[in-house]
Amino acid sequence: MKKNSIIFLNLVLFLMIFSSMLALLTLLLLKNSNLVLYRAVLTIIFILSVLFFGYILINGILIVFLLKGKRIPFFSDKWLKSSLNFLYSSILYLSKLFRLDKDKVRNVFTQLNNQIVRSGRKTMKPEDILILLPHCLQNTDCPYKITGNIDNCKRCGLCPIDHLLDIRDQYHTKMFVATGGTLARRIVHQVKPKMVIAVACERDLSSGILDIKKIPVVGILNERPNGPCMNTRVSVKDIEETIQFFIQEGE
């Protein structure tokens, strides 16, 4: 299992330990208290702690299965995504509290989301798939603006946009370049796709997945050999394989 996944699971384990310790503490206080109101409050805290422990335990087991690439039976994709989104906010807070690299947590969150989307695969028409790209894929020296219209690209081959347009033309998907989350949400609202393939950094991918609730989103991490937000790269092969996975009839 990858190092990022281990960090994520350790934070889940911390939540389990915290909730169990809270339950034990309230139980101890209950045994040593005679005040009715105080006992009522402690009882509520105890019940909530036990329920939270059970919730984290179940989700921890599901996360292990997802990280191993296994399909989760008996749970709907909608429930899995909602549960993951709720747990993610707590995990991200803990990573900040412990001064851990939040991008590692975001990376695992995106992996888990992708696995849920893939496990509940629904065959799509290529034209129903929207590919959202970050503007930082474009060469910084390029004078042509492609955020309004990606076809303004002259296909010089100095950045990945050229090859990505080849993929779009081959499969007839929709493809747009967004400068940020606000524009990305507007594009999704206007295009109304049935699925989104989003390319971005860890932070933008995780926030985009959380923002787009009713449409399956597959996140593909960009590569940043020149640092963040400048002449980034992406695996065209990964995008093409994702398209092929969802347009082919499942066996």
C-alpha positions in Angstrom: 0.0 0.0 0.0 1.3 3.5 -0.9 2.6 5.9 1.7 -0.2 8.4 1.1 -2.8 5.7 1.7 -1.1 4.7 4.9 -1.2 8.3 6.2 -4.9 8.5 5.3 -5.7 5.3 7.1 -3.7 6.3 10.1 -5.8 9.5 10.4 -8.9 7.3 10.1 -7.5 5.1 12.9 -6.9 8.3 15.0 -10.6 9.2 14.6 -11.6 5.7 15.8 -9.3 5.9 18.9 -10.6 9.4 19.7 -14.2 8.4 19.5 -13.7 5.2 21.6 -11.8 7.2 24.2 -14.5 9.8 24.3 -17.1 7.0 24.8 -15.1 5.4 27.6 -14.6 8.8 29.3 -18.3 9.6 29.2 -19.2 6.1 30.5 -16.8 6.6 33.4 -18.3 10.0 34.2 -21.8 8.5 34.0 -20.9 6.0 36.7 -19.8 8.7 39.1 -22.6 11.2 38.6 -26.0 11.5 40.2 -27.2 14.7 38.6 -30.1 13.9 36.2 -29.4 16.6 33.7 -25.7 15.9 33.7 -26.3 12.2 33.2 -28.7 12.9 30.3 -26.0 15.0 28.6 -23.4 12.4 29.2 -25.7 9.7 27.9 -26.2 11.6 24.6 -22.5 12.2 24.2 -21.8 8.5 24.9 -24.4 7.3 22.3 -23.1 9.7 19.7 -19.5 8.6 20.4 -20.4 4.9 19.9 -22.3 5.7 16.7 -19.4 7.8 15.4 -17.0 5.0 16.3 -19.1 2.5 14.4 -19.4 4.8 11.4 -15.6 5.4 11.2 -15.0 1.6 11.6 -17.3 0.7 8.7 -15.8 3.5 6.6 -12.3 2.4 7.4 -13.0 -1.1 6.3 -14.6 0.2 3.1 -11.6 2.5 2.4 -9.2 -0.5 2.6 -11.3 -2.4 0.1 -11.4 0.6 -2.2 -7.7 1.2 -2.0 -7.2 -2.4 -3.0 -9.3 -1.9 -6.1 -12.2 -4.1 -4.9 -15.8 -3.5 -5.6 -18.0 -2.8 -2.5 -21.3 -4.8 -2.5 -24.4 -3.9 -0.6 -23.6 -0.1 -0.6 -24.8 2.3 -3.3 -22.3 4.5 -5.0 -24.3 7.6 -3.8 -24.0 6.4 -0.2 -20.3 5.7 -0.6 -19.5 9.1 -2.1 -21.6 11.0 0.5 -19.9 9.0 3.3 -16.4 9.6 1.9 -17.1 13.3 1.4 -18.2 13.6 5.1 -15.2 11.7 6.4 -12.8 13.6 4.1 -13.5 16.9 5.8 -12.5 15.4 9.2 -9.4 13.8 7.8 -8.3 17.0 6.1 -8.8 18.9 9.4 -6.6 16.4 11.2 -3.9 16.7 8.6 -3.8 20.4 9.1 -3.8 19.9 12.9 -0.9 17.5 12.7 0.9 19.6 10.1 0.9 16.9 7.5 1.0 17.4 3.8 -2.7 18.0 2.9 -2.0 17.2 -0.8 -1.3 13.6 0.2 -4.7 13.4 1.9 -6.3 15.0 -1.2 -4.5 12.6 -3.5 -6.0 9.6 -1.6 -9.4 11.2 -1.5 -9.3 11.5 -5.3 -8.2 7.9 -5.7 -11.0 6.7 -3.5 -13.5 8.8 -5.4 -12.3 7.4 -8.8 -12.6 3.9 -7.5 -16.2 4.5 -6.4 -17.0 6.0 -9.8 -15.3 3.2 -11.7 -16.9 0.4 -9.6 -20.4 1.8 -10.4 -19.6 2.2 -14.0 -22.4 3.3 -16.3 -21.8 3.2 -20.0 -21.7 6.7 -21.5 -21.9 8.1 -24.9 -18.7 10.0 -25.7 -20.6 13.2 -26.3 -22.0 13.0 -22.8 -18.5 13.2 -21.3 -17.0 16.6 -20.4 -13.2 16.9 -20.1 -12.2 19.9 -18.0 -8.6 21.1 -18.3 -6.7 23.6 -16.2 -5.3 26.7 -18.1 -1.8 25.9 -16.7 -1.5 23.1 -19.3 -1.1 25.8 -21.9 2.5 27.0 -22.6 3.0 30.3 -20.8 4.6 31.9 -23.9 1.6 31.1 -26.1 -0.2 34.3 -27.2 -3.5 32.5 -28.0 -6.3 32.5 -25.4 -8.0 29.1 -25.2 -10.1 29.5 -22.0 -13.0 30.9 -24.0 -12.5 28.6 -26.9 -10.1 25.7 -26.9 -10.1 25.6 -30.7 -8.1 28.8 -30.7 -5.2 26.4 -30.1 -2.9 26.4 -33.1 -1.7 22.9 -32.3 2.0 23.7 -32.3 2.8 20.8 -30.0 4.6 22.8 -27.4 2.0 21.9 -24.7 -0.4 18.9 -24.1 -3.4 20.8 -25.5 -2.5 19.6 -29.1 -2.7 15.9 -28.2 -5.7 16.4 -25.9 -7.6 18.0 -28.8 -6.7 14.9 -30.9 -8.4 12.8 -28.2 -11.5 15.0 -28.2 -11.8 14.8 -32.0 -11.2 11.1 -32.0 -13.9 10.3 -29.4 -16.2 13.3 -29.9 -16.2 14.3 -26.3 -16.6 17.8 -25.0 -13.5 19.7 -23.8 -13.1 23.0 -22.1 -10.3 24.9 -20.3 -11.2 26.5 -17.0 -9.2 29.1 -15.1 -10.7 28.1 -11.7 -13.5 26.5 -9.8 -16.1 29.2 -10.5 -15.6 28.9 -14.3 -15.5 25.1 -14.1 -18.9 25.0 -12.3 -20.4 27.3 -14.8 -19.2 25.1 -17.7 -20.6 22.0 -16.0 -23.9 23.9 -15.5 -24.1 25.0 -19.2 -22.9 21.8 -20.8 -24.9 19.5 -18.6 -22.7 16.4 -19.1 -23.4 13.0 -17.6 -19.8 12.6 -16.5 -16.8 14.8 -16.0 -13.1 13.9 -16.4 -11.2 16.6 -14.6 -7.5 17.4 -14.7 -6.0 19.6 -12.0 -3.8 19.7 -8.9 -4.8 17.9 -5.7 -6.5 20.9 -4.1 -8.6 21.8 -7.2 -9.5 18.2 -7.9 -10.7 17.5 -4.4 -12.7 20.7 -4.2 -14.2 20.1 -7.7 -15.3 16.6 -6.7 -17.0 17.9 -3.6 -18.7 20.7 -5.5 -20.1 18.5 -8.3 -22.5 16.3 -6.4 -24.9 14.9 -8.9 -22.5 14.0 -11.7 -19.7 11.3 -11.5 -16.3 13.0 -11.6 -13.0 11.2 -12.4 -10.0 13.2 -11.3 -6.7 13.0 -13.0 -3.7 14.6 -11.4 -1.6 16.9 -13.5 2.2 16.8 -13.4 4.2 19.9 -12.4 7.8 19.7 -13.5 8.1 23.5 -13.5 6.2 24.0 -10.2 2.5 24.8 -9.6 0.4 26.5 -12.2 3.1 26.8 -14.8 3.5 24.6 -17.9 2.0 21.6 -16.3 1.6 18.2 -18.0 -0.9 15.4 -18.0 -0.9 11.8 -19.1 -2.9 11.8 -22.3 -2.9 8.0 -22.1 -4.7 8.1 -18.7 -7.4 10.4 -20.1 -7.9 8.2 -23.2 -8.1 5.0 -21.1 -10.7 6.6 -18.8 -12.8 7.6 -21.8 -12.5 4.0 -23.2 -13.5 2.5 -19.8 -16.7 4.4 -19.7 -17.9 4.2 -23.3 -17.4 0.5 -23.6 -20.2 -1.8 -22.7 -19.5 -3.6 -19.4 -19.3 -7.4 -19.5 
